[in-house]
Amino acid sequence: MGRASRLITMLGVGLLATTFASPARANQPATGKPDLGRFYTQRLSWTGCDDGFQCARLTVPLDYRDAGGETIQLSVIRLPAGGGERIGSLVTNPGGPGGSGLEFLRGGKGAFSPALRAQFDLVSFDPRGVGESAPVRCLTGPEQDAYFAVDDTPETKAEERALDAADRDYLKACARNSGRLLPHVGTLNAARDMDVLRAALGDERMTYLGFSYGTYLGAVYADLFPKRVRAMTLDGAMDPALTGNEAAAGQGKGFDVAYTAFVTDCFKAANCPFKGRTVAKAFTETRKLLKRADRKALPATTDGRKVTEPVVLTGIMAALYDSGSWPDLRVALAGGFGGDGTALQALADSYHERGPDGTYSNIDDAFRAVNCADRLRGTPVASSGNAGKGGKPELFGDYFSDGDDTADECAEWPAKPSPVPQSLPAKGSAPILVVGTVRDSATPYEQAKALARQFESGVLLTFDGDGHTAFFQSRCVNGQVSAYLLTGKAPRNGAVCASGT
């Protein structure tokens, strides 16, 4: 999978591992279990951190095999229950890997129903390696600007050399700046941190709401600690059974489905920029725009950066996560067709979490670090070979399967992995509610169905809509999820929420 494909998977499908060890034993020493008592008996010291929120720091071992060794601290945030009969804590994760739970909860508290806010402390955290929790850092802001502009679909020897050099420099920077952290940032350790957090919050069992990669984190937690799950909702689900090939092919199709929905809706708008009025013609126009940017970067960003092919592709993809961004995408494409890449650059910046001052969050660095920690080496991601098949227009499918085998992007990663099993049945868990959106771009609907089947106690709730995840855009889904989290009683398996409800 090329770097363009890697970037597209942000907040969606990660690179998953083949079965390596049972999750109960992975990362444990050969003789007995480490003594984690001092971590499980800690209590959080909360201080006010604006707008009704409280913040604290959770101490966890850097290496769970060496509980008496070095520790790190994780940043935790909560909005205390608002006066109802308190049930406990509702722990959330926004996805990524690399998304900040602190920023997520601050920006999204309004989406939680009054009953949830009354009866739960709303809690989130930056997982290890992310945000304010011992963050992985590789490149500076200007270095990231240059890295994201490099042509990652090389067509000449010079472009191949430039891409290879950029990747080598990136790996060296990660080893130099974060080498101590890289072996310890995988999902298995993040799930163990979640159980320490549960205990520090004073909850006997976990109530959890995870989105996108947060569904993967939740699934790993449920399989490690099935008896400690009170209620768990996983929205925008990832299927841990998929190989890297299958995940890449499925996600390429998912973005093509989402782009088809966008184009179809665009035809109804007065400012739709496509000249052709069929989906196939619109895909062709978009492909020509990408090739144009590949030959010569689009001009006219406000700060002089180059709007190259990967920037255009990332900008388009960024707007497909949420149908509310479709008007912005219409404007950005109109600019791109007219030779101005400014709005496409702005969409790409939002995806990479680049601030107006040119600094980035560490979401991209954490993304790659976690994926390479989770994935067994020696499992190259080859072309899916699906481009142009099935009679449907393809755009992202072409980029995810360009016809060439691509070396394992983690093969030279400067840390050993701690692979996650592909089977996570969570035997003995309370019912786990899996939510899937039919035209989800980043985590295709088929993955939600597969994850619900994989769990011993899985329940599937379907949203017949567009965009990535459903809780924040469907009143029906929000209501069903809220009722389940409050009572522990899951909706009927196979229930459907219609679009617009």
C-alpha positions as CSV (number, residue, x, y, z in Angstrom):
1,M,0.0,0.0,0.0
2,G,1.5,3.4,-1.0
3,R,1.6,6.3,1.3
4,A,-1.6,7.8,-0.3
5,S,-3.4,4.7,0.8
6,R,-2.0,4.9,4.3
7,L,-3.2,8.4,4.7
8,I,-6.7,7.5,3.5
9,T,-7.0,4.9,6.2
10,M,-6.8,7.6,8.9
11,L,-9.7,7.3,11.3
12,G,-10.6,4.1,9.6
13,V,-9.1,0.8,8.8
14,G,-5.7,0.1,10.4
15,L,-3.1,-2.5,9.3
16,L,-4.0,-5.6,11.2
17,A,-2.0,-8.5,12.3
18,T,-2.2,-12.2,11.8
19,T,-2.8,-14.4,15.0
20,F,0.3,-14.3,17.1
21,A,-0.6,-15.0,20.7
22,S,-3.7,-15.1,22.9
23,P,-4.4,-11.6,24.1
24,A,-4.3,-12.7,27.7
25,R,-0.6,-13.7,27.3
26,A,0.7,-11.2,24.8
27,N,3.3,-8.8,26.2
28,Q,3.3,-10.7,29.5
29,P,6.6,-12.1,30.9
30,A,7.4,-15.8,30.5
31,T,7.1,-16.5,34.2
32,G,3.9,-15.3,35.8
33,K,2.1,-12.0,35.5
34,P,3.6,-8.6,36.5
35,D,2.3,-7.0,39.7
36,L,0.1,-4.2,38.6
37,G,-1.5,-3.5,41.9
38,R,-0.1,0.0,42.4
39,F,-1.6,1.0,39.1
40,Y,-5.0,-0.5,39.8
41,T,-5.3,1.1,43.2
42,Q,-4.5,4.7,42.2
43,R,-7.2,7.3,42.3
44,L,-7.4,10.3,40.0
45,S,-6.8,13.8,41.2
46,W,-9.3,16.0,39.3
47,T,-8.8,19.7,38.7
48,G,-11.1,22.1,36.8
49,C,-10.1,22.7,33.1
50,D,-12.7,25.1,31.8
51,D,-16.3,24.8,30.6
52,G,-17.3,22.4,33.4
53,F,-14.7,19.8,32.5
54,Q,-12.2,18.3,34.9
55,C,-8.8,16.9,34.0
56,A,-6.4,14.4,35.6
57,R,-3.3,12.3,34.9
58,L,-3.3,8.5,35.0
59,T,-0.1,6.6,35.6
60,V,0.6,3.4,33.7
61,P,3.7,1.3,33.0
62,L,5.5,2.1,29.8
63,D,6.1,-1.7,29.4
64,Y,3.5,-4.0,31.0
65,R,6.2,-6.7,31.1
66,D,8.2,-4.5,33.5
67,A,5.6,-3.1,35.9
68,G,8.3,-1.9,38.3
69,G,10.1,0.0,35.6
70,E,9.5,3.3,33.8
71,T,6.0,4.8,33.8
72,I,4.2,7.3,31.6
73,Q,1.2,9.5,32.3
74,L,-2.0,9.6,30.3
75,S,-4.2,12.7,30.1
76,V,-7.8,12.1,31.1
77,I,-10.9,14.4,30.9
78,R,-14.4,14.1,32.3
79,L,-17.6,16.0,32.4
80,P,-19.2,15.0,35.7
81,A,-22.7,13.6,35.7
82,G,-25.3,16.3,35.6
83,G,-27.6,15.5,38.6
84,G,-29.4,12.3,37.7
85,E,-29.0,8.9,39.4
86,R,-25.4,8.3,38.6
87,I,-24.6,5.0,36.9
88,G,-20.8,5.4,36.5
89,S,-18.4,6.6,33.8
90,L,-19.0,6.4,30.0
91,V,-15.5,6.1,28.5
92,T,-15.2,7.2,24.8
93,N,-12.6,7.1,22.0
94,P,-12.9,9.0,18.7
95,G,-10.7,6.8,16.5
96,G,-7.6,7.2,14.5
97,P,-5.4,5.6,15.7
98,G,-4.2,9.0,16.9
99,G,-7.4,10.9,17.6
100,S,-7.4,13.0,20.8
101,G,-10.0,12.0,23.2
102,L,-9.6,15.3,25.1
103,E,-10.4,17.3,22.0
104,F,-13.2,14.9,21.0
105,L,-15.1,15.2,24.2
106,R,-14.7,19.0,24.5
107,G,-16.1,19.4,21.0
108,G,-18.7,16.7,21.0
109,K,-20.4,16.8,24.4
110,G,-23.6,18.3,22.9
111,A,-24.2,15.1,21.0
112,F,-24.8,13.1,24.1
113,S,-28.4,12.8,25.2
114,P,-29.5,14.6,28.4
115,A,-30.0,11.3,30.1
116,L,-26.5,10.1,29.3
117,R,-25.1,13.5,30.6
118,A,-27.2,13.2,33.7
119,Q,-26.4,9.7,34.7
120,F,-22.8,9.2,33.5
121,D,-19.5,11.0,34.0
122,L,-18.5,11.5,30.3
123,V,-14.9,10.5,30.2
124,S,-12.2,10.4,27.5
125,F,-8.4,10.2,27.3
126,D,-5.5,10.5,24.9
127,P,-4.2,7.0,24.5
128,R,-0.5,6.4,24.9
129,G,1.5,8.0,22.1
130,V,-1.3,10.4,21.3
131,G,-1.9,14.1,22.0
132,E,-1.0,14.9,25.6
133,S,-0.2,11.3,26.6
134,A,3.5,10.7,25.9
135,P,3.0,11.6,22.3
136,V,5.0,10.1,19.4
137,R,6.6,12.8,17.4
138,C,8.6,12.4,14.1
139,L,8.6,15.5,11.9
140,T,8.4,19.2,12.4
141,G,5.6,21.2,10.8
142,P,7.5,22.3,7.8
143,E,8.9,18.8,7.4
144,Q,5.4,17.4,7.4
145,D,4.3,20.0,4.8
146,A,7.0,18.7,2.5
147,Y,6.4,15.0,3.3
148,F,2.7,15.2,2.5
149,A,3.4,16.9,-0.8
150,V,5.7,14.1,-2.1
151,D,4.3,12.2,-5.0
152,D,3.4,8.8,-3.6
153,T,2.3,7.3,-6.9
154,P,5.7,7.6,-8.7
155,E,5.8,7.2,-12.4
156,T,9.5,8.0,-13.0
157,K,12.8,6.9,-11.4
158,A,13.3,10.3,-10.0
159,E,9.9,10.3,-8.3
160,E,10.6,6.8,-6.9
161,R,13.9,8.1,-5.5
162,A,12.2,11.1,-4.0
163,L,9.6,9.0,-2.3
164,D,12.1,6.5,-1.0
165,A,14.2,9.3,0.4
166,A,11.2,10.9,2.1
167,D,10.2,7.7,3.7
168,R,13.8,7.0,4.9
169,D,14.0,10.4,6.4
170,Y,10.6,9.9,8.1
171,L,11.7,6.6,9.7
172,K,15.0,8.1,10.9
173,A,13.1,11.0,12.5
174,C,10.7,8.7,14.3
175,A,13.6,6.6,15.7
176,R,15.5,9.7,16.7
177,N,12.6,11.6,18.3
178,S,10.4,8.8,19.7
179,G,12.4,5.6,19.7
180,R,11.8,5.0,23.4
181,L,8.1,5.0,23.0
182,L,7.6,3.2,19.7
183,P,7.7,-0.4,21.1
184,H,5.0,0.3,23.6
185,V,2.2,2.2,21.8
186,G,0.1,-0.6,20.3
187,T,-3.5,-1.3,20.8
188,L,-2.9,-4.2,23.3
189,N,-1.2,-1.8,25.6
190,A,-3.8,0.9,25.1
191,A,-6.5,-1.6,26.0
192,R,-4.7,-2.5,29.2
193,D,-4.5,1.2,30.0
194,M,-8.2,1.4,29.6
195,D,-8.7,-1.2,32.3
196,V,-6.4,0.7,34.6
197,L,-8.5,3.7,33.9
198,R,-11.7,1.9,34.6
199,A,-10.3,0.9,38.1
200,A,-9.0,4.4,38.7
201,L,-12.5,5.8,37.9
202,G,-13.9,3.5,40.6
203,D,-16.1,1.5,38.1
204,E,-16.5,-2.2,38.6
205,R,-17.3,-2.7,34.9
206,M,-16.6,-0.7,31.7
207,T,-19.2,1.3,29.8
208,Y,-17.7,2.3,26.5
209,L,-18.5,4.1,23.3
210,G,-15.9,3.9,20.5
211,F,-15.8,5.2,17.0
212,S,-13.8,4.0,14.0
213,Y,-10.4,2.7,15.3
214,G,-12.0,3.1,18.7
215,T,-14.1,0.1,17.8
216,Y,-10.9,-1.9,17.3
217,L,-9.6,-0.7,20.7
218,G,-12.9,-1.6,22.3
219,A,-12.9,-5.1,20.7
220,V,-9.4,-5.7,22.0
221,Y,-10.5,-4.6,25.5
222,A,-13.6,-6.8,25.4
223,D,-11.5,-9.8,24.4
224,L,-8.9,-9.2,27.1
225,F,-11.4,-8.4,29.8
226,P,-14.8,-9.8,28.8
227,K,-16.2,-10.1,32.3
228,R,-15.5,-6.4,32.9
229,V,-17.8,-5.1,30.1
230,R,-21.0,-3.6,31.3
231,A,-22.1,-2.1,28.0
232,M,-20.1,-1.4,24.8
233,T,-21.1,0.4,21.6
234,L,-18.8,0.2,18.6
235,D,-19.8,2.7,15.8
236,G,-18.0,2.6,12.4
237,A,-16.6,-0.9,13.1
238,M,-13.4,-2.3,11.9
239,D,-13.2,-6.1,11.2
240,P,-10.0,-7.5,12.9
241,A,-10.2,-10.7,10.8
242,L,-9.3,-8.8,7.6
243,T,-5.8,-9.1,6.1
244,G,-4.1,-5.9,5.0
245,N,-5.0,-6.7,1.4
246,E,-8.7,-7.1,2.2
247,A,-8.8,-4.0,4.4
248,A,-7.2,-1.9,1.6
249,A,-9.5,-3.2,-1.1
250,G,-12.6,-2.8,1.1
251,Q,-11.8,0.7,2.1
252,G,-11.1,1.7,-1.5
253,K,-14.6,0.5,-2.4
254,G,-16.0,2.3,0.6
255,F,-14.7,5.6,-0.5
256,D,-15.9,5.0,-4.0
257,V,-19.4,4.3,-2.7
258,A,-19.2,7.5,-0.6
259,Y,-18.0,9.5,-3.6
260,T,-20.8,8.1,-5.7
261,A,-23.3,9.3,-3.1
262,F,-21.6,12.7,-3.1
263,V,-21.7,13.1,-6.9
264,T,-25.3,12.0,-7.0
265,D,-26.2,14.6,-4.5
266,C,-24.1,17.2,-6.2
267,F,-26.1,17.0,-9.4
268,K,-29.1,18.5,-7.4
269,A,-27.1,21.6,-6.4
270,A,-26.8,24.8,-8.4
271,N,-23.1,25.1,-7.8
272,C,-22.2,21.5,-8.7
273,P,-18.9,21.7,-10.6
274,F,-19.1,18.6,-12.8
275,K,-19.7,19.2,-16.5
276,G,-20.9,15.6,-17.1
277,R,-24.1,14.6,-15.5
278,T,-23.4,11.0,-14.9
279,V,-21.4,9.4,-12.1
280,A,-19.0,7.8,-14.5
281,K,-18.3,11.2,-16.2
282,A,-17.8,12.9,-12.8
283,F,-15.3,10.2,-11.8
284,T,-13.5,10.8,-15.0
285,E,-13.3,14.5,-14.4
286,T,-12.0,14.0,-10.9
287,R,-9.4,11.5,-12.2
288,K,-8.2,14.1,-14.7
289,L,-7.9,16.7,-11.9
290,L,-5.7,14.3,-10.0
291,K,-3.5,13.6,-13.0
292,R,-3.2,17.3,-13.7
293,A,-2.0,17.9,-10.1
294,D,0.4,14.9,-10.6
295,R,2.0,16.6,-13.6
296,K,2.1,20.1,-12.1
297,A,1.0,21.1,-8.6
298,L,-2.0,23.4,-8.5
299,P,-1.2,27.0,-7.6
300,A,-2.6,29.6,-5.3
301,T,-2.5,28.3,-1.7
302,T,-2.3,31.2,0.7
303,D,1.1,30.2,2.0
304,G,2.8,28.9,-1.1
305,R,2.6,25.2,-0.5
306,K,2.3,22.9,-3.4
307,V,-1.1,21.3,-4.0
308,T,0.1,18.0,-5.4
309,E,-1.8,14.8,-6.3
310,P,-1.8,13.3,-2.8
311,V,-3.0,16.6,-1.3
312,V,-5.9,16.8,-3.8
313,L,-6.8,13.2,-3.0
314,T,-6.6,13.7,0.7
315,G,-8.7,16.9,0.5
316,I,-11.5,15.0,-1.4
317,M,-11.4,12.1,1.0
318,A,-11.5,14.4,4.1
319,A,-14.9,15.7,3.0
320,L,-16.4,12.2,2.5
321,Y,-16.3,11.4,6.2
322,D,-19.4,13.6,6.8
323,S,-22.1,14.5,4.3
324,G,-22.3,17.9,6.1
325,S,-18.9,18.6,4.3
326,W,-20.3,18.0,0.8
327,P,-21.0,21.7,0.1
328,D,-17.3,22.5,1.0
329,L,-16.2,19.7,-1.4
330,R,-18.3,21.2,-4.2
331,V,-16.5,24.5,-3.7
332,A,-13.1,22.9,-3.4
333,L,-13.5,20.9,-6.6
334,A,-14.8,23.9,-8.5
335,G,-11.6,25.7,-7.5
336,G,-9.5,22.7,-8.5
337,F,-11.1,22.4,-11.9
338,G,-10.4,26.1,-12.3
339,G,-6.7,25.7,-11.4
340,D,-6.9,26.9,-7.8
341,G,-6.0,24.3,-5.1
342,T,-6.6,26.5,-2.0
343,A,-9.8,25.0,-0.8
344,L,-8.6,21.4,-1.4
345,Q,-5.5,22.2,0.6
346,A,-7.7,23.5,3.4
347,L,-9.6,20.2,3.5
348,A,-6.4,18.2,3.5
349,D,-5.1,20.4,6.4
350,S,-8.2,19.6,8.4
351,Y,-7.6,15.9,7.8
352,H,-4.0,16.1,9.0
353,E,-5.0,18.5,11.9
354,R,-2.7,21.3,10.7
355,G,-3.2,24.5,12.5
356,P,-3.1,28.0,11.0
357,D,0.4,28.5,12.5
358,G,1.8,25.6,10.5
359,T,2.0,23.1,13.4
360,Y,0.4,19.7,13.3
361,S,-1.2,17.5,16.0
362,N,0.6,14.2,16.2
363,I,-2.3,12.2,14.7
364,D,-0.3,11.1,11.6
365,D,2.8,10.0,13.6
366,A,0.6,8.1,16.2
367,F,-1.4,6.5,13.4
368,R,1.6,4.9,11.8
369,A,3.2,4.0,15.1
370,V,0.2,2.2,16.4
371,N,-0.5,0.4,13.1
372,C,3.1,-0.8,12.9
373,A,3.0,-1.9,16.6
374,D,-0.2,-3.9,15.9
375,R,0.9,-5.6,12.7
376,L,3.1,-8.7,12.3
377,R,6.0,-8.1,10.0
378,G,6.4,-9.8,6.7
379,T,2.8,-9.4,5.6
380,P,3.1,-7.1,2.6
381,V,0.0,-5.4,1.3
382,A,-0.4,-6.2,-2.3
383,S,-2.6,-4.8,-5.0
384,S,-6.2,-5.9,-4.5
385,G,-6.6,-6.1,-8.3
386,N,-10.2,-4.8,-8.1
387,A,-9.8,-1.5,-10.0
388,G,-12.3,-1.2,-12.8
389,K,-14.1,-4.4,-12.0
390,G,-17.7,-4.9,-11.2
391,G,-19.1,-2.3,-13.7
392,K,-19.0,0.5,-11.2
393,P,-16.9,3.7,-11.5
394,E,-13.8,3.7,-9.3
395,L,-11.5,6.4,-8.1
396,F,-10.2,5.5,-4.7
397,G,-10.2,1.8,-5.7
398,D,-7.6,2.7,-8.4
399,Y,-5.3,4.3,-5.8
400,F,-5.7,1.4,-3.3
401,S,-4.9,-1.1,-6.0
402,D,-2.6,0.4,-8.6
403,G,-1.5,-3.0,-10.0
404,D,1.8,-3.4,-8.3
405,D,2.8,-5.3,-5.2
406,T,3.9,-2.9,-2.5
407,A,6.4,-3.7,0.2
408,D,5.2,-3.9,3.8
409,E,5.2,-0.3,4.9
410,C,6.2,-1.4,8.4
411,A,9.0,-3.6,7.4
412,E,11.7,-1.1,8.4
413,W,9.8,0.5,11.2
414,P,12.3,1.1,14.1
415,A,10.5,-1.0,16.7
416,K,9.3,-4.6,17.1
417,P,5.5,-5.2,16.9
418,S,3.1,-6.6,19.5
419,P,0.6,-8.1,17.0
420,V,-3.1,-8.3,17.8
421,P,-5.0,-11.5,17.1
422,Q,-7.4,-11.5,14.2
423,S,-10.0,-13.3,16.3
424,L,-11.6,-11.3,19.1
425,P,-14.8,-13.1,20.2
426,A,-14.9,-11.6,23.7
427,K,-16.4,-14.8,25.1
428,G,-18.5,-14.3,28.2
429,S,-19.0,-10.5,27.6
430,A,-22.3,-8.7,28.1
431,P,-24.0,-7.8,24.7
432,I,-21.8,-5.6,22.5
433,L,-23.7,-3.3,20.2
434,V,-22.1,-2.8,16.8
435,V,-23.3,0.1,14.6
436,G,-22.7,0.2,10.8
437,T,-23.5,2.9,8.3
438,V,-24.5,1.5,4.9
439,R,-22.5,4.0,2.8
440,D,-19.7,4.6,5.3
441,S,-16.5,5.7,3.5
442,A,-13.8,4.8,5.9
443,T,-15.1,1.6,7.6
444,P,-17.4,-0.1,5.0
445,Y,-20.7,-1.5,6.3
446,E,-19.6,-5.1,5.6
447,Q,-17.0,-4.7,8.5
448,A,-19.7,-3.9,11.0
449,K,-21.7,-7.0,10.0
450,A,-18.5,-9.1,10.3
451,L,-17.5,-7.8,13.7
452,A,-21.0,-8.3,15.1
453,R,-20.8,-11.9,14.0
454,Q,-17.3,-12.4,15.4
455,F,-18.4,-11.4,18.9
456,E,-20.0,-14.2,21.0
457,S,-22.6,-11.6,22.1
458,G,-22.6,-9.2,19.2
459,V,-25.7,-7.2,18.2
460,L,-25.9,-5.2,14.9
461,L,-27.6,-1.9,14.5
462,T,-27.7,-0.5,10.9
463,F,-28.0,3.1,9.8
464,D,-29.1,3.4,6.2
465,G,-27.2,6.6,5.6
466,D,-24.0,8.3,4.4
467,G,-20.8,9.4,6.2
468,H,-18.5,7.8,8.7
469,T,-20.2,6.6,11.9
470,A,-23.8,7.2,12.8
471,F,-24.2,8.3,16.5
472,F,-23.6,12.0,15.7
473,Q,-25.8,12.2,12.6
474,S,-28.8,10.0,13.3
475,R,-31.4,10.7,16.0
476,C,-32.6,7.1,15.7
477,V,-29.1,5.6,16.3
478,N,-28.4,8.1,19.0
479,G,-31.6,7.2,20.8
480,Q,-31.0,3.4,20.5
481,V,-27.4,3.7,21.7
482,S,-28.3,5.9,24.6
483,A,-31.0,3.6,25.8
484,Y,-28.6,0.6,25.6
485,L,-25.8,2.4,27.5
486,L,-28.2,3.4,30.2
487,T,-30.0,0.1,30.7
488,G,-27.6,-2.5,29.3
489,K,-30.4,-3.9,27.2
490,A,-29.4,-4.0,23.5
491,P,-31.8,-3.3,20.7
492,R,-33.0,-6.1,18.5
493,N,-30.2,-7.7,16.5
494,G,-30.5,-6.4,12.9
495,A,-32.5,-3.3,13.7
496,V,-32.3,-0.5,11.1
497,C,-32.5,3.2,11.4
498,A,-33.5,4.9,8.1
499,S,-31.7,7.8,6.5
500,G,-32.9,11.1,7.9
501,T,-34.1,9.6,11.2
